[in-house]
Amino acid sequence: MAAAKDQDPTKALKGPLRVRGRVRAFALGLPGAVEEFPWGESVIKVNKKVFVFLGVDDGSHPPGVTVKLKDAAVHEHAMSCPGAEPAGYGLGKAGWVSIPLTEPGAPAADLLCDWVEESYRVIAPKRLIAELDAD
């Protein structure tokens, strides 16, 4: 019983929150990206349009990433991740995928960053994509 008291309930979230932090930092490094907090949740936008939903990091909801993936193979790969599902509010019909970070076998930060870049390229104006490609 004492062992259960000694366990930190947030310990299981530290890895997923670290991954979320890496994804957030990557997204904010893309040309023209800004973070906003509508509904109290983190979203990263370019040209006033969301390209990644990051939710909250306060432990009230499991960490996850939601991105828009138009390429069929990339979308299928994301949907094959443990717990992945089409995003709610009808966004799934437009290619948005929600990927939980707490599931065993959740994608690594590098893969998530690739998907964030894919989502950015779907949303961003051509001049910013050209700036990204020039780097």
Buried (B, 14 or more C-beta within 10 A) or exposed (E): EEEEEEEEEEEEBEEBBEBBBBBBEBBEEBBBBEEEEEEEBBBBBBEEEBBBBBBBBEEEEBBBBBBBBEBEEBBEBBBEBEBBEBBEEEBBEEBBBBBBBBBEEBBEBEBBBBBBBBBBBBBBEEEBBEBBEEE
